[in-house]
């Protein structure tokens, strides 16, 4: 019974791999680092693996081979292949328009010099601003893998702009409320001057 179940699993895995290869070819995947072609070739390797397992298992007993075994092995493709390239480019261009017109992004850009280097790192300011500049660079370079991370789903990045802007506002508000520090020329703020007078009384 266990052997039969294992053989059924092999046939099922082989069928799933064929379906996955076809899906990647037509619709593409969502891998943030690798092109569809790379993943298609990986799935092709899986198909060969399952076919070889069946040969080891069934040998010359041809009646045991499932129909899916005789399906032709998909061709090897260029690792750089990307499905729906045109849609990705259009979606990336639309996402960039959203970014550069987003009020939170514009606020971050306009007020970035009000934070110290430490504060900017604290709220990941440069990383967040880099979403827009990185996408612009990807569009210029034709980097479809990077473009795909933004195309059709810019909401996550827009949310990052909003969160970062909120944290920046808090930091700037704290600066406004904080008493002035001793200036570089040695002058005291009015607050500090009052404290000094109080200590002398």
Residue frames as a rotation matrix with the C-alpha (Angstrom) as fourth column:
UNK 1
0.570 0.822 0.000 0.00
0.822 -0.570 0.000 0.00
0.000 0.000 -1.000 0.00
UNK 2
0.458 -0.477 -0.750 2.85
0.169 -0.781 0.601 2.37
-0.873 -0.402 -0.277 0.88
UNK 3
-0.610 -0.721 0.328 4.58
0.409 0.068 0.910 1.64
-0.679 0.689 0.253 -2.42
UNK 4
-0.130 0.666 0.734 1.43
0.979 -0.032 0.203 2.39
0.159 0.745 -0.648 -4.39
UNK 5
0.778 0.417 -0.469 0.99
0.540 -0.826 0.162 5.66
-0.320 -0.380 -0.868 -2.52
UNK 6
-0.013 -0.884 -0.468 4.58
0.134 -0.465 0.875 6.65
-0.991 -0.051 0.124 -3.30
UNK 7
-0.676 -0.216 0.705 4.05
0.678 0.192 0.709 5.93
-0.288 0.957 0.017 -7.01
UNK 8
0.357 0.877 0.321 0.88
0.918 -0.393 0.051 8.03
0.171 0.276 -0.946 -7.02
UNK 9
0.629 -0.197 -0.752 2.84
0.290 -0.838 0.463 10.84
-0.721 -0.509 -0.470 -5.40
UNK 10
-0.500 -0.861 0.095 5.47
0.361 -0.107 0.927 10.66
-0.788 0.497 0.364 -8.13
UNK 11
-0.400 0.442 0.803 2.81
0.897 0.008 0.443 11.01
0.189 0.897 -0.399 -10.81
UNK 12
0.670 0.710 -0.216 1.17
0.742 -0.646 0.181 13.85
-0.010 -0.282 -0.959 -8.92
UNK 13
0.277 -0.670 -0.688 4.44
0.235 -0.647 0.725 15.70
-0.932 -0.363 -0.022 -8.41
UNK 14
-0.686 -0.531 0.498 5.29
0.571 0.032 0.820 15.30
-0.451 0.847 0.281 -12.09
UNK 15
0.016 0.793 0.609 1.90
0.939 -0.221 0.263 16.65
0.343 0.567 -0.748 -13.16
UNK 16
0.762 0.252 -0.597 2.24
0.528 -0.775 0.348 19.58
-0.375 -0.580 -0.723 -10.73
UNK 17
-0.169 -0.923 -0.347 5.68
0.312 -0.384 0.869 20.41
-0.935 0.039 0.353 -12.09
UNK 18
-0.600 0.040 0.799 4.42
0.799 -0.014 0.601 20.47
0.035 0.999 -0.023 -15.66
UNK 19
0.466 0.869 0.168 1.56
0.831 -0.495 0.254 22.77
0.304 0.021 -0.953 -14.58
UNK 20
0.560 -0.327 -0.761 3.96
0.408 -0.691 0.597 25.03
-0.721 -0.645 -0.253 -12.69
UNK 21
-0.560 -0.806 0.191 6.27
0.531 -0.172 0.830 25.32
-0.636 0.566 0.524 -15.71
UNK 22
-0.317 0.536 0.783 3.34
0.866 -0.174 0.469 26.30
0.388 0.826 -0.409 -17.94
UNK 23
0.708 0.612 -0.354 2.11
0.706 -0.626 0.331 28.84
-0.019 -0.484 -0.875 -15.40
UNK 24
0.143 -0.753 -0.643 5.51
0.369 -0.562 0.740 30.49
-0.919 -0.343 0.197 -15.12
UNK 25
-0.692 -0.403 0.599 5.77
0.675 -0.067 0.735 30.66
-0.256 0.913 0.318 -18.91
UNK 26
-0.104 0.779 0.618 2.36
0.804 -0.300 0.513 32.30
0.585 0.551 -0.595 -19.29
UNK 27
0.790 0.592 0.159 1.90
0.346 -0.645 0.682 34.38
0.506 -0.484 -0.714 -16.14
UNK 28
-0.141 -0.903 0.406 5.32
-0.185 -0.379 -0.907 34.54
0.973 -0.203 -0.114 -14.52
UNK 29
0.079 0.091 -0.993 6.08
0.861 0.495 0.114 34.23
0.502 -0.864 -0.040 -10.84
UNK 30
0.870 0.228 0.436 6.66
-0.011 -0.877 0.480 36.62
0.492 -0.423 -0.761 -7.96
UNK 31
0.427 -0.802 -0.417 10.24
0.904 0.369 0.216 35.74
-0.020 -0.470 0.883 -7.05
UNK 32
0.945 0.012 -0.326 11.83
0.066 -0.986 0.155 39.02
-0.319 -0.168 -0.933 -5.88
UNK 33
0.241 -0.960 -0.144 15.36
-0.462 -0.244 0.853 38.01
-0.853 -0.139 -0.502 -6.91
UNK 34
-0.691 -0.534 0.487 15.23
0.089 0.606 0.790 35.62
-0.717 0.590 -0.372 -9.87
UNK 35
-0.532 0.454 -0.714 13.76
-0.839 -0.394 0.375 35.86
-0.111 0.799 0.591 -13.36
UNK 36
0.499 0.826 0.262 11.00
-0.739 0.564 -0.369 33.52
-0.453 -0.009 0.892 -14.53
UNK 37
0.538 -0.341 -0.771 13.43
-0.577 0.518 -0.631 31.73
0.615 0.784 0.082 -16.85
UNK 38
-0.581 -0.787 0.206 15.62
-0.661 0.308 -0.684 30.69
0.475 -0.534 -0.699 -13.93
UNK 39
-0.401 0.513 0.759 12.64
-0.689 0.377 -0.619 29.24
-0.604 -0.771 0.202 -12.08
UNK 40
0.662 0.622 -0.419 11.30
-0.737 0.438 -0.514 27.56
-0.136 0.649 0.748 -15.22
UNK 41
0.105 -0.719 -0.687 14.61
-0.562 0.527 -0.638 25.77
0.820 0.453 -0.349 -15.69
UNK 42
-0.743 -0.299 0.599 14.57
-0.669 0.316 -0.672 24.76
0.012 -0.900 -0.435 -12.03
UNK 43
0.160 0.892 0.422 11.10
-0.713 0.400 -0.576 23.25
-0.683 -0.208 0.700 -12.47
UNK 44
0.589 -0.037 -0.807 12.32
-0.711 0.451 -0.540 21.54
0.384 0.892 0.239 -15.65
UNK 45
-0.538 -0.835 -0.115 15.01
-0.611 0.481 -0.629 19.87
0.581 -0.268 -0.768 -13.53
UNK 46
-0.469 0.468 0.749 12.27
-0.680 0.350 -0.645 18.68
-0.564 -0.812 0.154 -11.17
UNK 47
0.599 0.725 -0.340 10.41
-0.760 0.383 -0.525 17.15
-0.250 0.573 0.781 -14.13
UNK 48
0.157 -0.641 -0.751 13.54
-0.611 0.534 -0.584 15.26
0.776 0.551 -0.308 -15.18
UNK 49
-0.741 -0.450 0.499 14.06
-0.658 0.339 -0.672 14.11
0.133 -0.826 -0.548 -11.60
UNK 50
-0.051 0.813 0.580 10.53
-0.700 0.385 -0.601 12.67
-0.712 -0.437 0.550 -11.29
UNK 51
0.695 0.250 -0.674 10.81
-0.698 0.459 -0.549 10.97
0.172 0.852 0.494 -14.68
UNK 52
-0.239 -0.883 -0.405 14.10
-0.597 0.462 -0.655 9.38
0.766 0.085 -0.638 -13.68
UNK 53
-0.619 0.100 0.779 12.58
-0.721 0.322 -0.614 8.22
-0.313 -0.941 -0.127 -10.40
UNK 54
0.478 0.875 0.081 9.84
-0.724 0.444 -0.528 6.48
-0.497 0.194 0.846 -12.36
UNK 55
0.438 -0.413 -0.798 12.38
-0.625 0.498 -0.601 4.76
0.646 0.762 -0.040 -14.60
UNK 56
-0.672 -0.713 0.200 14.21
-0.609 0.379 -0.697 3.52
0.421 -0.591 -0.688 -11.51
UNK 57
-0.423 0.600 0.679 10.93
-0.703 0.257 -0.664 2.36
-0.573 -0.758 0.313 -10.01
UNK 58
0.557 0.825 0.096 9.21
-0.527 0.440 -0.727 0.74
-0.642 0.354 0.680 -12.99
UNK 59
-0.452 -0.822 0.346 12.10
-0.172 0.461 0.871 -0.27
-0.876 0.334 -0.350 -15.23
UNK 60
-0.970 0.030 -0.241 10.81
-0.232 0.183 0.955 -2.17
0.073 0.983 -0.170 -18.26
UNK 61
-0.533 0.845 -0.042 7.32
0.789 0.478 -0.386 -2.66
-0.306 -0.239 -0.921 -16.77
UNK 62
-0.958 -0.016 0.287 5.81
0.170 -0.836 0.521 -0.10
0.231 0.548 0.804 -19.16
UNK 63
-0.105 0.994 -0.025 2.22
0.546 0.079 0.834 -0.68
0.831 0.075 -0.551 -18.07
UNK 64
0.160 0.133 -0.978 3.01
0.981 -0.133 0.142 0.95
-0.112 -0.982 -0.151 -14.74
UNK 65
-0.848 -0.527 -0.053 4.11
0.515 -0.844 0.149 4.26
-0.124 0.099 0.987 -16.24
UNK 66
0.062 0.895 -0.442 1.43
0.503 -0.410 -0.761 6.95
-0.862 -0.175 -0.476 -15.87
UNK 67
0.570 0.258 0.780 0.35
0.822 -0.190 -0.538 8.86
0.009 0.947 -0.320 -18.95
UNK 68
0.974 -0.171 -0.147 2.02
-0.146 -0.975 0.167 12.05
-0.172 -0.141 -0.975 -17.69
UNK 69
0.265 -0.935 0.234 5.41
0.158 0.282 0.946 10.30
-0.951 -0.213 0.223 -17.96
UNK 70
-0.091 -0.270 0.959 5.20
0.928 0.325 0.180 10.38
-0.360 0.906 0.221 -21.76
UNK 71
0.925 0.374 -0.060 4.60
0.339 -0.887 -0.313 14.09
-0.170 0.269 -0.948 -21.92
UNK 72
0.397 -0.814 0.425 7.48
0.621 -0.102 -0.777 15.84
0.676 0.572 0.465 -23.67
UNK 73
-0.007 -0.527 -0.850 10.10
0.934 -0.306 0.182 17.51
-0.357 -0.793 0.495 -21.51
UNK 74
0.919 0.354 -0.174 9.73
0.287 -0.903 -0.320 21.32
-0.270 0.244 -0.931 -21.70
UNK 75
0.450 -0.794 0.410 12.55
0.552 -0.114 -0.826 23.14
0.702 0.598 0.387 -23.47
UNK 76
-0.083 -0.570 -0.817 15.30
0.926 -0.347 0.148 24.89
-0.368 -0.745 0.557 -21.57
UNK 77
0.744 0.399 0.535 14.81
0.568 -0.800 -0.194 28.66
0.350 0.449 -0.822 -21.71
UNK 78
-0.222 -0.799 0.559 17.03
0.226 -0.600 -0.768 31.66
0.949 -0.044 0.313 -21.18
UNK 79
-0.396 0.013 -0.918 17.48
0.911 0.131 -0.391 32.35
0.115 -0.991 -0.064 -17.48
UNK 80
-0.947 -0.054 -0.317 16.63
0.116 -0.977 -0.180 36.00
-0.299 -0.207 0.931 -18.14
UNK 81
-0.621 0.761 0.188 13.18
0.331 0.036 0.943 35.23
0.711 0.648 -0.274 -19.59
UNK 82
-0.875 0.446 -0.188 10.34
0.017 -0.361 -0.933 37.20
-0.484 -0.819 0.308 -17.98
UNK 83
-0.401 0.836 0.375 6.66
0.904 0.295 0.309 36.65
0.148 0.463 -0.874 -18.69
UNK 84
0.599 0.800 0.034 4.37
0.793 -0.599 0.109 39.66
0.108 -0.039 -0.993 -19.20
UNK 85
-0.426 -0.880 -0.209 7.35
0.892 -0.447 0.068 42.00
-0.153 -0.157 0.976 -19.63
UNK 86
-0.575 0.251 0.779 5.18
0.313 -0.812 0.493 44.72
0.756 0.527 0.388 -21.16
UNK 87
0.546 0.836 -0.051 2.69
0.304 -0.141 0.942 44.63
0.781 -0.530 -0.331 -18.28
UNK 88
0.352 -0.504 -0.789 5.52
0.928 0.077 0.365 44.79
-0.124 -0.860 0.495 -15.76
UNK 89
-0.703 -0.653 0.281 7.01
0.696 -0.712 0.090 47.87
0.142 0.259 0.955 -17.44
UNK 90
-0.228 0.712 0.664 3.64
0.115 -0.657 0.745 49.63
0.967 0.246 0.068 -17.55
UNK 91
0.700 0.530 -0.478 2.90
0.477 0.150 0.866 48.74
0.531 -0.835 -0.148 -13.92
UNK 92
-0.030 -0.812 -0.583 6.32
0.987 -0.115 0.109 49.94
-0.155 -0.572 0.805 -12.78
UNK 93
-0.752 -0.213 0.623 5.90
0.421 -0.883 0.206 53.28
0.507 0.418 0.754 -14.57
UNK 94
0.223 0.921 0.320 2.48
0.078 -0.344 0.936 53.71
0.972 -0.184 -0.148 -12.94
UNK 95
0.595 -0.059 -0.801 3.90
0.781 0.275 0.560 52.85
0.188 -0.960 0.210 -9.51
UNK 96
-0.502 -0.856 -0.125 6.66
0.865 -0.495 -0.081 55.44
0.008 -0.148 0.989 -9.90
UNK 97
-0.462 0.431 0.775 4.05
0.108 -0.840 0.531 58.09
0.880 0.329 0.342 -10.73
UNK 98
0.651 0.706 -0.279 2.22
0.316 0.081 0.945 57.18
0.690 -0.704 -0.170 -7.53
UNK 99
0.234 -0.644 -0.728 5.43
0.972 0.153 0.177 57.44
-0.003 -0.749 0.662 -5.51
UNK 100
-0.711 -0.689 0.140 6.66
0.695 -0.719 -0.013 60.81
0.110 0.088 0.990 -6.75
UNK 101
-0.416 0.632 0.654 3.23
-0.151 -0.757 0.636 62.40
0.897 0.166 0.410 -6.31
UNK 102
0.255 0.493 -0.832 2.56
0.709 0.489 0.508 60.87
0.657 -0.719 -0.225 -2.89
UNK 103
0.643 0.047 0.764 2.30
-0.270 -0.920 0.283 63.60
0.717 -0.388 -0.579 -0.20
UNK 104
0.934 -0.321 0.158 4.15
-0.052 0.314 0.948 61.49
-0.354 -0.894 0.276 2.36
UNK 105
0.364 -0.828 0.426 7.04
0.924 0.379 -0.052 60.87
-0.118 0.412 0.903 -0.03
UNK 106
0.256 -0.225 0.940 7.19
0.430 -0.845 -0.319 64.58
0.866 0.486 -0.120 -0.88
UNK 107
0.900 0.086 0.426 7.19
-0.329 -0.508 0.796 65.43
0.285 -0.857 -0.429 2.84
UNK 108
0.738 -0.668 0.097 10.12
0.441 0.586 0.680 63.07
-0.511 -0.459 0.727 3.45
UNK 109
0.189 -0.674 0.715 12.02
0.946 -0.071 -0.316 64.55
0.264 0.736 0.624 0.55
UNK 110
0.418 0.067 0.906 11.40
0.154 -0.988 0.002 68.15
0.895 0.138 -0.424 1.62
UNK 111
0.755 0.003 0.656 12.34
-0.591 -0.430 0.682 67.64
0.284 -0.903 -0.322 5.28
UNK 112
0.793 -0.440 -0.422 15.12
0.436 0.893 -0.112 65.05
0.426 -0.095 0.900 5.15
UNK 113
-0.148 -0.931 0.333 17.77
0.327 -0.364 -0.872 67.65
0.933 -0.020 0.359 6.00
UNK 114
0.257 0.317 0.913 16.03
-0.694 -0.597 0.403 68.45
0.672 -0.737 0.066 9.30
UNK 115
0.992 0.092 0.083 17.16
-0.124 0.737 0.664 65.12
-0.001 -0.669 0.743 10.75
UNK 116
0.120 -0.979 0.163 20.58
-0.877 -0.028 0.479 64.13
-0.465 -0.200 -0.863 11.94
UNK 117
-0.357 -0.340 -0.870 22.28
-0.755 0.654 0.054 61.15
0.551 0.676 -0.490 10.34
UNK 118
-0.996 -0.041 0.077 21.43
-0.082 0.736 -0.672 59.07
-0.029 -0.675 -0.737 13.40
UNK 119
-0.333 0.943 -0.001 17.77
-0.371 -0.132 -0.919 60.07
-0.867 -0.305 0.394 13.30
UNK 120
0.073 0.319 -0.945 17.54
-0.997 -0.011 -0.081 59.37
-0.036 0.948 0.317 9.58
UNK 121
-0.676 -0.382 -0.631 18.90
-0.426 0.900 -0.088 55.86
0.602 0.209 -0.771 10.12
UNK 122
-0.887 0.354 0.295 16.58
-0.189 0.304 -0.934 55.40
-0.421 -0.884 -0.203 13.07
UNK 123
0.095 0.993 -0.066 13.51
-0.398 -0.023 -0.917 55.76
-0.913 0.113 0.393 10.85
UNK 124
-0.219 -0.291 0.931 15.13
0.613 0.702 0.363 54.04
-0.759 0.650 0.024 7.81
UNK 125
0.396 0.442 -0.805 14.71
-0.186 -0.820 -0.542 57.26
-0.899 0.364 -0.242 5.83
UNK 126
-0.319 -0.616 -0.720 17.27
-0.823 -0.196 0.533 56.52
-0.469 0.763 -0.445 3.15
UNK 127
-0.893 0.054 0.446 15.94
0.176 0.956 0.236 53.01
-0.413 0.289 -0.864 2.60
UNK 128
0.025 0.999 0.042 12.39
0.588 0.020 -0.809 54.31
-0.808 0.045 -0.587 2.20
UNK 129
0.382 0.049 -0.923 13.38
-0.514 -0.819 -0.256 57.12
-0.768 0.572 -0.288 -0.16
UNK 130
-0.643 -0.756 -0.124 15.39
-0.565 0.359 0.743 54.52
-0.517 0.548 -0.657 -2.04
UNK 131
-0.198 0.648 0.735 12.21
0.451 0.727 -0.518 52.70
-0.870 0.229 -0.437 -3.04
UNK 132
0.791 0.551 -0.265 11.42
0.075 -0.518 -0.852 55.46
-0.607 0.654 -0.451 -5.53
UNK 133
0.291 -0.756 -0.586 14.96
-0.882 -0.450 0.143 56.09
-0.372 0.476 -0.797 -6.74
UNK 134
-0.585 -0.496 0.642 15.58
-0.292 0.867 0.404 52.35
-0.757 0.049 -0.652 -6.99
UNK 135
0.210 0.752 0.624 12.48
0.524 0.453 -0.721 51.88
-0.825 0.479 -0.300 -9.12
UNK 136
0.810 0.041 -0.584 13.45
-0.366 -0.743 -0.560 54.80
-0.457 0.668 -0.587 -11.36
UNK 137
-0.198 -0.966 -0.164 16.87
-0.864 0.093 0.495 53.22
-0.463 0.240 -0.853 -11.85
UNK 138
-0.450 0.095 0.888 15.31
0.142 0.989 -0.034 49.81
-0.882 0.111 -0.459 -12.58
UNK 139
0.666 0.739 0.102 13.08
0.285 -0.126 -0.950 51.35
-0.689 0.662 -0.294 -15.25
UNK 140
0.570 -0.530 -0.628 16.05
-0.751 -0.646 -0.136 53.10
-0.334 0.550 -0.766 -16.81
UNK 141
-0.476 -0.870 0.128 18.15
-0.781 0.485 0.394 49.91
-0.405 0.088 -0.910 -16.77
UNK 142
0.023 0.575 -0.818 15.32
-0.801 0.501 0.329 47.63
0.599 0.647 0.472 -17.92
UNK 143
-0.925 -0.379 0.039 15.59
-0.305 0.673 -0.674 45.56
0.229 -0.635 -0.738 -14.72
UNK 144
-0.157 0.956 -0.247 12.31
-0.433 0.158 0.887 43.63
0.887 0.246 0.390 -14.92
UNK 145
-0.197 0.053 -0.979 12.92
0.682 0.724 -0.098 41.68
0.704 -0.687 -0.179 -11.71
UNK 146
-0.865 -0.156 -0.478 13.15
0.466 -0.604 -0.647 44.88
-0.188 -0.782 0.595 -9.65
UNK 147
-0.788 0.616 0.011 10.27
-0.531 -0.688 0.495 46.46
0.313 0.384 0.869 -11.57
UNK 148
-0.229 0.735 -0.638 8.05
0.084 0.668 0.739 43.47
0.970 0.116 -0.215 -10.81
UNK 149
-0.630 -0.050 -0.775 8.42
0.757 0.186 -0.627 44.08
0.175 -0.981 -0.079 -7.07
UNK 150
-0.826 0.288 -0.484 6.53
-0.034 -0.884 -0.467 47.34
-0.562 -0.369 0.740 -7.56
UNK 151
-0.819 0.482 -0.311 4.27
-0.446 -0.193 0.874 46.71
0.361 0.855 0.373 -10.57
UNK 152
-0.157 0.885 -0.438 0.66
-0.027 0.439 0.898 46.15
0.987 0.153 -0.045 -9.65
UNK 153
0.562 0.359 -0.745 1.24
0.695 0.285 0.661 46.39
0.449 -0.889 -0.089 -5.88
UNK 154
-0.310 -0.712 0.630 2.63
0.225 -0.699 -0.678 49.80
0.923 -0.069 0.377 -4.91
UNK 155
0.621 0.705 0.344 0.44
-0.129 -0.340 0.931 49.92
0.773 -0.622 -0.120 -1.79
UNK 156
0.702 -0.393 -0.593 3.07
0.707 0.482 0.518 48.38
0.083 -0.783 0.616 0.46
UNK 157
-0.398 -0.895 0.202 5.63
0.875 -0.437 -0.211 50.99
0.277 0.093 0.956 -0.53
UNK 158
-0.155 0.438 0.885 3.12
-0.003 -0.897 0.443 53.83
0.988 0.066 0.141 -0.14
UNK 159
0.859 0.454 -0.235 2.40
0.182 0.158 0.971 52.52
0.478 -0.877 0.053 3.36
UNK 160
0.182 -0.886 -0.426 6.14
0.983 0.169 0.068 52.66
0.012 -0.431 0.902 4.10
UNK 161
-0.523 -0.301 0.797 6.18
0.411 -0.909 -0.073 56.31
0.746 0.289 0.599 3.02
UNK 162
0.374 0.786 0.493 3.28
-0.154 -0.471 0.868 57.03
0.914 -0.401 -0.056 5.37
UNK 163
0.831 -0.080 -0.551 4.86
0.525 0.439 0.729 55.27
0.184 -0.895 0.406 8.35
UNK 164
-0.188 -0.981 -0.044 8.23
0.972 -0.180 -0.152 56.92
0.141 -0.071 0.987 7.80
UNK 165
-0.352 0.129 0.927 6.61
0.184 -0.962 0.203 60.36
0.918 0.242 0.315 7.42
UNK 166
0.738 0.673 0.051 4.73
0.029 -0.107 0.994 59.88
0.674 -0.732 -0.099 10.70
UNK 167
0.568 -0.608 -0.555 7.95
0.817 0.336 0.468 59.02
-0.098 -0.720 0.688 12.52
UNK 168
-0.454 -0.732 0.508 9.73
0.778 -0.603 -0.173 61.98
0.434 0.317 0.844 10.93
UNK 169
0.124 0.603 0.788 6.96
-0.001 -0.794 0.607 64.34
0.992 -0.076 -0.098 12.07
UNK 170
0.901 0.218 -0.375 7.32
0.332 0.210 0.920 63.04
0.279 -0.953 0.117 15.60
UNK 171
0.084 -0.962 -0.260 11.07
0.993 0.057 0.107 63.62
-0.088 -0.267 0.960 15.59
UNK 172
-0.504 -0.245 0.828 10.69
0.489 -0.871 0.040 67.13
0.712 0.425 0.559 14.20
UNK 173
0.509 0.763 0.398 7.98
-0.008 -0.458 0.889 67.96
0.861 -0.456 -0.227 16.75
UNK 174
0.736 -0.305 -0.604 10.25
0.676 0.327 0.660 66.75
-0.003 -0.895 0.447 19.55
UNK 175
-0.358 -0.903 0.237 13.00
0.906 -0.397 -0.144 69.02
0.224 0.163 0.961 18.26
UNK 176
-0.212 0.354 0.911 10.65
0.144 -0.911 0.387 72.01
0.967 0.213 0.142 18.37
UNK 177
0.796 0.604 0.043 9.59
0.006 -0.078 0.997 71.24
0.605 -0.793 -0.066 21.94
UNK 178
0.413 -0.713 -0.566 13.10
0.898 0.423 0.122 70.56
0.153 -0.558 0.815 23.25
UNK 179
0.818 -0.186 -0.545 14.95
0.088 -0.895 0.437 73.46
-0.569 -0.406 -0.715 24.98
UNK 180
0.834 -0.548 -0.066 17.70
-0.248 -0.266 -0.932 75.05
0.493 0.793 -0.357 22.94
UNK 181
0.648 -0.698 -0.303 21.20
0.759 0.559 0.334 73.76
-0.064 -0.447 0.892 23.56
UNK 182
0.312 -0.653 -0.690 24.37
0.086 -0.704 0.705 75.79
-0.946 -0.279 -0.164 24.12
UNK 183
0.988 0.044 -0.145 25.35
-0.132 -0.216 -0.967 77.36
-0.074 0.975 -0.208 20.82
UNK 184
0.583 -0.809 0.079 28.72
0.745 0.493 -0.449 76.79
0.324 0.321 0.890 19.24
UNK 185
-0.023 -0.616 0.787 29.90
0.139 -0.782 -0.608 80.29
0.990 0.096 0.103 20.24
UNK 186
-0.784 -0.343 -0.517 29.22
0.497 0.152 -0.854 79.65
0.372 -0.927 0.052 23.90
UNK 187
-0.653 0.611 0.448 25.96
-0.637 -0.763 0.111 81.65
0.409 -0.212 0.887 24.13
UNK 188
-0.911 0.397 0.112 23.30
0.212 0.682 -0.700 80.28
-0.354 -0.614 -0.706 26.46
UNK 189
-0.426 0.865 0.267 19.67
0.478 -0.035 0.877 79.86
0.768 0.501 -0.399 25.56
UNK 190
-0.197 0.437 0.878 17.15
-0.631 -0.741 0.227 81.87
0.750 -0.510 0.422 27.58
UNK 191
0.803 0.522 -0.289 16.20
-0.171 0.665 0.727 78.69
0.572 -0.534 0.623 29.40
UNK 192
0.294 -0.788 -0.541 19.78
0.808 0.507 -0.300 77.93
0.511 -0.349 0.786 30.38
UNK 193
-0.513 -0.464 0.722 20.40
0.101 -0.868 -0.486 81.59
0.853 -0.176 0.492 31.26
UNK 194
0.312 0.733 0.604 17.51
-0.639 -0.309 0.704 81.47
0.703 -0.606 0.372 33.72
UNK 195
0.830 -0.054 -0.555 18.91
0.330 0.850 0.411 78.33
0.450 -0.524 0.723 35.31
UNK 196
-0.188 -0.982 -0.030 22.30
0.707 -0.115 -0.698 80.00
0.682 -0.152 0.716 35.78
UNK 197
-0.369 0.120 0.922 20.71
-0.397 -0.917 -0.039 83.02
0.841 -0.380 0.386 37.47
UNK 198
0.687 0.723 0.071 18.71
-0.405 0.300 0.863 80.76
0.603 -0.622 0.499 39.74
UNK 199
0.544 -0.551 -0.633 21.84
0.676 0.734 -0.058 78.97
0.497 -0.396 0.772 40.90
UNK 200
-0.487 -0.790 0.374 23.48
0.436 -0.590 -0.680 82.29
0.757 -0.168 0.631 41.81
UNK 201
0.075 0.589 0.804 20.68
-0.477 -0.687 0.548 83.41
0.876 -0.424 0.229 44.09
